Amino acid sequence: MENGGRGASPRSTFGAATINIVLDHLNDFEIISTPENPNRTISWCSALLPTDKQTPYDDRVTLYIIEAVDAEDLFTQHPHAIGLIVLQQDEPFSPDAPPFPASFLRQLIVVRGKTPTSKTKLLGTAMSTVYSRLFAIREWTNNLDGIVSRKGTIQELIDESEPLFNNFIDANDSTYSLIARTRNIEPADPLSIELVRLGCHNIDAVKAAESIGAFGEWRDQSGINVFGPDETVPFKYITCVLKDGNSYAGHIVMVCNNHEATPGMVDLFRMLSSACQQIVDNTFFNESPAALFLRKIIDNTRLTQAYFDEQSALLGLERTGWFGLGMIDYRGGEYAEQPSWVASMLQKTYPNYQVFSYEDSLLVLSFCKEAHVERRKEDFEKLDAFCREMKCTAYVSDTFEHLRNLHFAFKQTRIARSYKSCIDIEMRPLDNIDSRRVFHFGDAFAYYCLDGREVDPDLWSFCMDHTILDDIVAAEPGHSVSDVKLLYCYLFNERKTTPTAQQLHMHRNNVLYRIGSIEKRFGIDLGQFGTRERLISCYRYKILTSNKFRQMIV
């Protein structure tokens, strides 16, 4: 049986629809009277059946759709039931003098048709309306249950809920960083717009909100609360705090910009919040603060330098050195529904690196103080072995020197993933294997350059203005033959040492020594085809755009 997503069928642990939720859906009727306890749950609806037949559910969760004249029969047969009386437009009825004992109203919804319609058609409309709502809620809660059972994410819960609520919803962690939001419904209030733009509530916004008690109210609240409209959000908004034990772990907020914050909407939000809390209880938030901060760097390129420096120092994260990022895509593999297991195995493989989840994948951030081509090779081989064992695929960024550029490295892994099929076709004859498991951005670079649809100006600028060539130029040791010129001749001579030595009037052994030194100092492996192709492309770009660079290789 499918566990989560459309078609999941196990009984949900998040409860059933309430009377409030049903009332929200009776748009074709005028509400005349509501029961004493509108928070009662309903799992089934039925006409009043003969005494020798029974409904599939207990009377306490069954809504009987009846005429006013059937009220006494209903409560004689089913004293704990809830009834929905359907009146025609011109049918006389007064809650002050009902045609049955007034005490029955405590267990009755009374509605009236808005247009002249036959009794039979009205009852049928009410039955189909209620049934469709109950079915939709049951399917939704079962899908939430499935997502939680397989240790999914809050983003998946919001994706599943978005069509039902049709309001903007966001979830934030304990650092006020955005971790999930409605993908197709954009924010309509200034606070939420800024949250989506930055990927977090920035420090100034947090301080301003705390000065008027806004975030303090959210952190200290219990249960579901409705706020607004106020100076920060011009709509009513519903919030729920998420707890990690007794600690504040974050909150989920729905801004009622499209649909009102009715009691039924609050009840639906309570069910979604319960599912989110179970995700938290399943260790969604039980990651290191470093993982939360790294996720924030990927999401938010506008973090102030002061905030970045303060947080990285507090968490003991190196800011400069030699970094590499790997994205592990476990979807479709043997452990697709066990991301926690994949993460634990990845951390075991790389015990000294940062491993954390992001969107639909796992990320591993490697670091060493100095460029070390052997370490890079070893990490690559470990990743390849890991992917083969776990039957997943990995995408690897370039080496980068500043942690602040983590978001560019992440974009590079996504580009490698988007051109996976092209790389696979190109490299298969060279790999001599059926299917490669690890794909490097360098292998995708040429496709990225050729595919004008995919070019991100900021990423393009980073890739071309922060290249290994720039590092080599900046570190030029002052040889009679520059490293830039030596590497250029070596690459364009197809790594043939003798013609390179002859062209530059150098000894062959000196060429080998200098090339080896360049590889070691700058963490590159010229034995990889993608590395050579990337360097050649960078040479051509620099020749095209920089007269100063052209002078260095003539």
C-alpha positions as CSV (number, residue, x, y, z in Angstrom):
1,M,0.0,0.0,0.0
2,E,1.3,3.4,-0.9
3,N,2.5,5.3,2.1
4,G,2.0,9.0,1.6
5,G,0.9,11.1,-1.4
6,R,-2.2,10.6,-3.5
7,G,-4.0,7.4,-2.9
8,A,-2.7,6.7,0.6
9,S,-5.4,4.9,2.5
10,P,-4.5,4.2,6.2
11,R,-6.7,5.8,8.8
12,S,-5.2,9.2,9.7
13,T,-3.9,10.1,13.2
14,F,-4.7,13.8,12.7
15,G,-8.4,13.5,13.3
16,A,-11.4,14.1,11.1
17,A,-13.4,17.1,9.9
18,T,-15.2,19.2,12.4
19,I,-18.6,20.6,12.2
20,N,-16.9,24.0,11.7
21,I,-15.1,22.7,8.6
22,V,-18.4,21.4,7.2
23,L,-20.1,24.7,7.8
24,D,-17.4,26.5,5.8
25,H,-18.3,24.4,2.8
26,L,-22.1,24.9,2.8
27,N,-21.9,28.0,0.5
28,D,-25.2,27.1,-1.3
29,F,-27.1,27.3,1.9
30,E,-28.0,30.0,4.5
31,I,-27.0,28.8,8.0
32,I,-30.0,29.2,10.4
33,S,-28.7,27.4,13.5
34,T,-25.5,25.6,14.6
35,P,-25.0,23.0,17.3
36,E,-23.8,23.6,20.8
37,N,-20.4,22.0,20.1
38,P,-19.2,22.9,16.6
39,N,-15.8,21.3,17.3
40,R,-17.3,17.8,17.2
41,T,-15.6,15.7,14.6
42,I,-17.5,14.0,11.7
43,S,-16.3,11.0,9.7
44,W,-19.4,10.0,7.8
45,C,-22.7,11.4,6.5
46,S,-25.9,9.4,5.9
47,A,-29.6,9.7,5.3
48,L,-31.8,8.4,8.1
49,L,-31.8,4.7,7.5
50,P,-34.5,2.1,8.5
51,T,-34.0,0.7,12.0
52,D,-32.7,-2.6,10.6
53,K,-29.8,-1.0,8.9
54,Q,-26.7,0.7,10.4
55,T,-24.1,3.2,9.1
56,P,-20.5,2.1,9.0
57,Y,-19.4,4.6,11.7
58,D,-20.4,5.3,15.3
59,D,-23.3,7.7,15.7
60,R,-21.0,10.1,17.5
61,V,-19.1,10.8,14.3
62,T,-21.9,10.5,11.7
63,L,-23.8,13.5,10.3
64,Y,-27.4,12.6,9.4
65,I,-29.0,14.7,6.6
66,I,-32.7,14.9,7.3
67,E,-35.9,17.0,7.0
68,A,-37.2,18.8,10.0
69,V,-40.0,16.3,10.4
70,D,-37.5,13.5,10.9
71,A,-35.7,15.1,13.9
72,E,-37.6,13.2,16.6
73,D,-37.1,9.8,14.8
74,L,-33.4,10.6,14.4
75,F,-32.7,11.2,18.1
76,T,-35.0,8.3,19.1
77,Q,-32.8,5.9,17.1
78,H,-29.5,7.7,17.5
79,P,-29.5,9.9,20.6
80,H,-25.8,10.8,20.3
81,A,-25.9,11.7,16.6
82,I,-25.5,15.1,14.8
83,G,-28.2,16.1,12.3
84,L,-28.3,18.5,9.4
85,I,-31.8,19.7,8.7
86,V,-32.3,21.0,5.1
87,L,-35.1,23.6,4.6
88,Q,-36.5,24.8,1.4
89,Q,-36.2,28.5,0.6
90,D,-39.8,29.3,1.7
91,E,-40.2,26.6,4.4
92,P,-41.2,28.2,7.7
93,F,-38.8,27.6,10.6
94,S,-37.8,29.5,13.8
95,P,-35.1,28.4,16.2
96,D,-37.2,29.9,18.9
97,A,-40.1,27.6,18.2
98,P,-38.9,24.6,16.3
99,P,-41.3,21.8,15.3
100,F,-39.5,19.4,17.7
101,P,-38.2,19.7,21.2
102,A,-35.9,22.7,21.4
103,S,-33.2,20.7,23.2
104,F,-32.6,18.9,19.9
105,L,-31.0,22.1,18.5
106,R,-27.9,21.4,20.6
107,Q,-27.2,18.6,18.2
108,L,-28.5,20.1,14.9
109,I,-27.3,22.2,12.0
110,V,-30.2,23.9,10.3
111,V,-29.7,25.3,6.8
112,R,-32.0,26.8,4.2
113,G,-31.7,26.7,0.4
114,K,-31.0,30.1,-1.2
115,T,-33.1,29.4,-4.4
116,P,-36.4,27.7,-5.0
117,T,-35.6,24.0,-5.3
118,S,-37.4,20.7,-4.7
119,K,-36.8,19.0,-1.3
120,T,-35.3,16.0,-2.9
121,K,-32.8,18.0,-4.9
122,L,-31.9,20.1,-1.8
123,L,-31.3,17.0,0.3
124,G,-29.2,15.5,-2.5
125,T,-27.1,18.7,-2.9
126,A,-26.5,18.8,0.9
127,M,-25.5,15.1,0.9
128,S,-23.1,15.4,-2.0
129,T,-21.6,18.7,-0.6
130,V,-20.9,17.2,2.8
131,Y,-19.7,13.9,1.5
132,S,-17.2,15.5,-0.9
133,R,-15.9,17.7,1.9
134,L,-15.5,14.7,4.2
135,F,-13.8,12.7,1.5
136,A,-11.4,15.5,0.7
137,I,-10.5,15.9,4.3
138,R,-10.0,12.2,4.8
139,E,-7.7,11.9,1.8
140,W,-5.8,15.0,2.9
141,T,-5.2,13.7,6.4
142,N,-4.2,10.3,5.2
143,N,-1.7,11.9,2.9
144,L,-0.3,14.0,5.8
145,D,-0.1,10.8,7.8
146,G,1.9,9.1,5.0
147,I,4.4,12.0,4.8
148,V,5.0,11.9,8.5
149,S,5.3,8.1,8.6
150,R,8.1,8.1,6.0
151,K,9.8,11.0,7.8
152,G,9.1,13.5,5.1
153,T,9.4,17.3,5.4
154,I,7.3,20.3,6.4
155,Q,7.6,21.5,2.8
156,E,5.8,18.3,1.7
157,L,3.0,18.9,4.2
158,I,2.5,22.4,3.0
159,D,2.6,21.3,-0.7
160,E,-0.1,18.8,0.1
161,S,-2.2,21.4,2.0
162,E,-1.9,24.3,-0.3
163,P,-4.9,23.6,-2.5
164,L,-7.1,23.0,0.5
165,F,-6.2,26.3,2.3
166,N,-5.6,28.6,-0.6
167,N,-3.8,31.0,1.7
168,F,-0.1,31.9,2.1
169,I,1.6,29.6,4.6
170,D,5.2,29.7,5.8
171,A,7.2,27.7,8.4
172,N,10.3,29.1,10.1
173,D,12.9,27.5,12.4
174,S,14.2,28.8,15.7
175,T,16.5,31.3,14.0
176,Y,13.5,32.8,12.0
177,S,14.8,31.3,8.8
178,L,12.3,30.2,6.2
179,I,12.2,26.4,5.8
180,A,8.9,25.9,3.9
181,R,6.2,27.9,2.2
182,T,3.4,27.7,-0.3
183,R,5.0,27.4,-3.7
184,N,2.1,28.7,-5.8
185,I,0.5,31.3,-3.4
186,E,2.7,34.4,-3.0
187,P,2.7,36.5,0.2
188,A,0.5,39.6,0.2
189,D,1.7,41.4,3.4
190,P,5.0,43.3,3.8
191,L,6.5,41.1,6.5
192,S,5.9,37.8,4.6
193,I,7.1,39.4,1.3
194,E,10.4,40.4,3.0
195,L,10.7,36.9,4.6
196,V,10.4,35.2,1.2
197,R,12.8,37.7,-0.4
198,L,15.6,37.3,2.2
199,G,14.9,33.7,3.2
200,C,14.7,34.8,6.9
201,H,13.4,37.6,9.1
202,N,16.5,39.7,9.2
203,I,18.0,41.0,12.4
204,D,16.5,44.5,12.1
205,A,13.0,43.0,11.5
206,V,13.3,40.6,14.4
207,K,14.4,43.4,16.8
208,A,11.6,45.7,15.5
209,A,9.0,42.9,16.0
210,E,10.3,42.0,19.4
211,S,10.1,45.7,20.5
212,I,6.3,45.5,20.1
213,G,6.1,41.9,21.4
214,A,5.3,40.2,18.2
215,F,7.9,37.4,18.1
216,G,7.7,37.1,21.9
217,E,4.0,36.4,21.6
218,W,4.7,33.7,19.0
219,R,7.4,32.0,21.0
220,D,5.4,32.0,24.2
221,Q,2.0,31.0,22.7
222,S,0.4,27.6,23.3
223,G,-2.0,25.9,20.9
224,I,-3.4,27.7,17.9
225,N,-3.8,31.5,18.0
226,V,-5.3,34.1,15.6
227,F,-3.7,37.5,15.4
228,G,-4.2,40.7,13.3
229,P,-4.8,42.6,11.4
230,D,-2.0,44.7,12.9
231,E,0.8,47.0,11.9
232,T,3.0,44.2,10.7
233,V,0.4,42.1,8.8
234,P,-2.8,43.8,7.5
235,F,-4.7,40.4,7.5
236,K,-5.8,38.0,10.1
237,Y,-3.1,35.3,10.5
238,I,-3.1,32.0,12.3
239,T,0.0,30.8,14.1
240,C,1.2,27.7,16.0
241,V,4.6,27.3,17.8
242,L,6.6,24.1,17.1
243,K,8.4,22.7,20.1
244,D,11.5,20.6,20.3
245,G,10.9,19.1,23.8
246,N,10.4,22.2,25.9
247,S,12.4,24.5,23.5
248,Y,11.1,26.8,20.8
249,A,11.9,25.1,17.5
250,G,10.0,27.4,15.1
251,H,6.5,28.3,14.1
252,I,4.1,27.8,11.2
253,V,1.9,30.8,10.1
254,M,-1.0,31.1,7.7
255,V,-1.9,34.6,6.5
256,C,-5.6,34.7,5.6
257,N,-5.1,36.8,2.5
258,N,-7.6,34.8,0.3
259,H,-9.9,33.1,2.7
260,E,-11.1,34.3,6.1
261,A,-9.9,32.9,9.4
262,T,-13.1,31.1,10.2
263,P,-13.4,28.5,13.0
264,G,-13.3,25.9,10.3
265,M,-10.1,27.3,8.8
266,V,-8.6,27.3,12.3
267,D,-9.5,23.6,12.8
268,L,-7.9,22.7,9.5
269,F,-4.8,24.6,10.4
270,R,-4.7,22.8,13.8
271,M,-4.6,19.5,11.9
272,L,-1.7,20.7,9.6
273,S,0.2,22.0,12.7
274,S,-0.2,18.7,14.4
275,A,1.5,17.0,11.4
276,C,4.3,19.6,11.4
277,Q,4.9,19.0,15.1
278,Q,5.2,15.3,14.4
279,I,7.9,16.1,11.8
280,V,9.7,18.1,14.4
281,D,9.4,15.2,16.8
282,N,10.9,12.9,14.2
283,T,14.1,14.9,14.5
284,F,13.5,17.3,11.5
285,F,14.9,20.1,13.6
286,N,17.4,17.9,15.6
287,E,20.3,19.0,13.5
288,S,23.3,20.9,14.6
289,P,23.0,24.7,14.6
290,A,25.8,24.7,12.0
291,A,23.4,22.8,9.6
292,L,20.7,25.4,10.1
293,F,23.2,28.2,9.4
294,L,24.6,26.6,6.3
295,R,21.1,26.2,5.0
296,K,20.5,29.9,5.6
297,I,23.6,30.7,3.6
298,I,22.3,28.8,0.6
299,D,18.8,30.4,0.9
300,N,19.9,33.9,1.6
301,T,22.7,35.7,-0.3
302,R,21.9,39.0,1.4
303,L,23.1,38.1,4.9
304,T,25.1,40.9,6.3
305,Q,28.8,40.4,6.6
306,A,28.6,41.1,10.3
307,Y,25.9,38.5,10.9
308,F,27.9,36.0,8.8
309,D,31.1,36.5,10.7
310,E,29.4,36.4,14.1
311,Q,27.5,33.2,13.4
312,S,30.3,31.3,11.7
313,A,32.6,32.3,14.6
314,L,30.0,31.2,17.2
315,L,29.5,27.8,15.5
316,G,33.3,27.2,14.9
317,L,33.0,27.1,11.1
318,E,36.0,28.0,9.0
319,R,35.3,30.9,6.6
320,T,38.2,30.4,4.2
321,G,40.1,27.4,3.0
322,W,39.3,24.8,0.4
323,F,35.6,23.8,0.4
324,G,33.7,21.4,-1.8
325,L,29.9,20.6,-1.9
326,G,28.3,17.3,-2.8
327,M,24.5,16.9,-3.3
328,I,23.2,13.4,-2.8
329,D,20.0,12.6,-4.5
330,Y,18.5,9.5,-2.9
331,R,15.1,9.7,-4.6
332,G,14.2,6.7,-6.7
333,G,16.8,4.6,-5.0
334,E,16.5,1.7,-2.6
335,Y,16.4,4.0,0.4
336,A,14.2,6.7,-1.1
337,E,11.8,6.6,1.9
338,Q,14.6,6.4,4.5
339,P,16.4,9.8,4.2
340,S,17.5,9.6,7.9
341,W,19.3,6.3,7.2
342,V,21.0,7.7,4.1
343,A,22.1,10.8,6.2
344,S,23.5,8.7,9.0
345,M,25.5,6.5,6.5
346,L,26.8,9.7,4.8
347,Q,27.9,11.1,8.1
348,K,29.7,7.9,8.9
349,T,31.5,8.1,5.6
350,Y,32.5,11.7,6.2
351,P,32.7,12.0,10.0
352,N,34.6,15.3,9.9
353,Y,32.4,17.1,7.3
354,Q,29.1,18.8,7.6
355,V,26.1,16.7,6.5
356,F,22.7,18.2,6.4
357,S,19.4,18.0,4.5
358,Y,18.2,20.6,2.0
359,E,15.0,20.4,0.0
360,D,14.8,17.0,-1.6
361,S,18.4,16.0,-1.1
362,L,21.3,15.6,1.3
363,L,24.4,17.9,1.2
364,V,27.9,17.2,2.4
365,L,30.3,20.1,2.8
366,S,34.0,19.2,2.8
367,F,36.8,21.3,4.0
368,C,40.6,21.3,4.3
369,K,43.0,24.1,5.2
370,E,45.1,23.7,2.1
371,A,44.5,22.6,-1.4
372,H,45.2,18.9,-1.6
373,V,44.5,17.1,-4.8
374,E,45.0,13.7,-3.2
375,R,42.4,14.5,-0.5
376,R,40.0,15.7,-3.3
377,K,40.5,12.4,-5.1
378,E,40.0,10.4,-1.9
379,D,36.7,12.3,-1.2
380,F,35.5,11.7,-4.7
381,E,36.3,8.0,-4.5
382,K,34.5,7.7,-1.2
383,L,31.5,9.5,-2.6
384,D,31.4,7.2,-5.6
385,A,31.6,4.1,-3.4
386,F,28.9,5.5,-1.1
387,C,26.5,6.1,-4.0
388,R,27.0,2.7,-5.5
389,E,26.4,1.0,-2.1
390,M,23.3,3.2,-1.3
391,K,22.1,3.2,-5.0
392,C,21.9,7.0,-5.2
393,T,23.5,9.7,-7.3
394,A,25.7,12.6,-6.3
395,Y,26.5,16.0,-7.9
396,V,29.7,17.8,-6.9
397,S,30.6,21.5,-7.1
398,D,33.9,23.1,-7.9
399,T,36.4,23.7,-5.1
400,F,35.7,27.1,-3.6
401,E,37.7,29.2,-1.1
402,H,35.1,31.2,0.8
403,L,32.2,29.7,2.8
404,R,30.2,32.8,1.8
405,N,30.0,31.3,-1.7
406,L,28.2,28.2,-0.6
407,H,25.1,29.3,-2.4
408,F,27.0,29.3,-5.7
409,A,28.4,25.9,-5.0
410,F,24.9,24.6,-4.4
411,K,23.7,26.1,-7.7
412,Q,26.6,24.3,-9.4
413,T,25.4,20.9,-8.0
414,R,21.9,21.6,-9.3
415,I,23.4,22.4,-12.7
416,A,25.3,19.2,-12.7
417,R,22.0,17.4,-11.9
418,S,20.1,19.2,-14.7
419,Y,22.6,18.0,-17.3
420,K,23.0,14.5,-15.9
421,S,21.7,12.7,-19.0
422,C,24.0,14.7,-21.3
423,I,27.1,14.0,-19.2
424,D,26.1,10.3,-19.0
425,I,25.9,10.0,-22.7
426,E,29.1,11.9,-23.3
427,M,31.2,10.1,-20.7
428,R,29.9,6.6,-21.0
429,P,32.4,5.5,-23.7
430,L,35.3,7.0,-21.5
431,D,34.0,5.6,-18.2
432,N,33.5,2.1,-19.6
433,I,30.6,1.6,-17.2
434,D,26.9,1.3,-17.6
435,S,26.0,4.3,-15.5
436,R,28.1,6.8,-13.6
437,R,27.0,7.7,-10.0
438,V,28.9,11.0,-9.4
439,F,28.6,14.0,-11.7
440,H,30.9,17.1,-11.4
441,F,30.0,20.6,-12.3
442,G,33.1,20.7,-14.5
443,D,31.5,18.0,-16.6
444,A,28.4,20.1,-17.0
445,F,30.1,23.4,-17.5
446,A,30.2,23.2,-21.4
447,Y,26.5,22.4,-21.5
448,Y,25.7,25.2,-19.1
449,C,27.6,27.7,-21.3
450,L,25.9,26.4,-24.5
451,D,22.4,26.3,-23.1
452,G,21.5,30.0,-23.0
453,R,18.1,29.2,-21.3
454,E,19.9,28.2,-18.1
455,V,22.5,31.0,-17.6
456,D,22.3,32.8,-14.3
457,P,24.2,36.1,-14.6
458,D,25.4,36.0,-11.0
459,L,26.6,32.4,-11.2
460,W,28.2,33.0,-14.6
461,S,30.1,35.9,-13.2
462,F,31.2,33.9,-10.2
463,C,32.3,30.9,-12.4
464,M,34.3,33.1,-14.8
465,D,35.7,35.7,-12.4
466,H,36.6,33.4,-9.6
467,T,38.4,30.7,-11.5
468,I,41.5,28.7,-10.8
469,L,43.2,30.9,-13.4
470,D,42.5,34.0,-11.3
471,D,44.0,32.2,-8.3
472,I,47.1,31.2,-10.3
473,V,47.5,34.8,-11.5
474,A,47.2,36.1,-8.0
475,A,49.8,33.6,-6.6
476,E,52.2,34.0,-9.5
477,P,55.7,33.1,-8.0
478,G,57.7,35.1,-10.5
479,H,59.3,32.3,-12.6
480,S,60.8,33.3,-16.0
481,V,58.0,31.3,-17.5
482,S,54.7,32.1,-15.7
483,D,52.5,29.3,-14.3
484,V,49.6,30.7,-16.4
485,K,51.6,30.4,-19.7
486,L,53.1,27.0,-18.7
487,L,49.6,25.6,-18.0
488,Y,48.2,27.1,-21.2
489,C,50.9,25.5,-23.4
490,Y,50.6,22.2,-21.5
491,L,46.8,22.0,-22.0
492,F,46.8,23.0,-25.6
493,N,49.6,20.5,-26.3
494,E,47.2,17.9,-24.9
495,R,49.4,17.3,-21.8
496,K,52.4,16.3,-23.9
497,T,55.5,17.2,-21.9
498,T,58.2,17.2,-24.7
499,P,56.5,19.7,-27.1
500,T,55.6,21.9,-24.1
501,A,59.2,22.0,-22.9
502,Q,60.5,22.7,-26.4
503,Q,58.0,25.5,-26.9
504,L,58.9,27.2,-23.6
505,H,62.6,26.4,-23.7
506,M,62.4,24.4,-20.5
507,H,63.7,21.0,-19.4
508,R,61.1,18.3,-19.6
509,N,61.5,17.3,-16.0
510,N,61.0,20.9,-14.9
511,V,57.7,21.0,-16.8
512,L,56.5,17.9,-15.0
513,Y,57.7,19.3,-11.6
514,R,55.9,22.7,-12.2
515,I,52.7,21.1,-13.4
516,G,52.7,18.8,-10.4
517,S,53.2,21.8,-8.1
518,I,50.3,23.7,-9.8
519,E,48.0,20.7,-9.2
520,K,49.0,20.4,-5.6
521,R,48.9,24.1,-4.7
522,F,45.5,24.7,-6.4
523,G,43.7,21.5,-5.8
524,I,43.1,20.5,-9.4
525,D,43.5,17.2,-11.2
526,L,44.5,17.6,-14.8
527,G,43.9,13.9,-15.3
528,Q,40.1,14.6,-15.4
529,F,38.7,15.5,-18.8
530,G,36.2,17.9,-17.3
531,T,38.9,19.8,-15.4
532,R,40.9,20.3,-18.6
533,E,37.8,21.3,-20.6
534,R,36.9,23.8,-18.0
535,L,40.3,25.4,-17.9
536,I,40.5,25.6,-21.7
537,S,37.1,27.4,-21.7
538,C,38.4,29.8,-19.0
539,Y,41.5,30.5,-21.0
540,R,39.4,31.4,-24.0
541,Y,37.1,33.6,-22.0
542,K,40.0,35.5,-20.5
543,I,41.7,35.9,-23.9
544,L,38.4,37.2,-25.2
545,T,37.7,39.7,-22.4
546,S,41.1,40.7,-20.9
547,N,43.9,42.4,-22.8
548,K,46.1,42.2,-19.7
549,F,45.6,38.4,-19.6
550,R,46.4,38.1,-23.3
551,Q,49.8,39.7,-22.6
552,M,50.6,37.0,-20.0
553,I,50.5,34.1,-22.5
554,V,52.1,35.6,-25.6
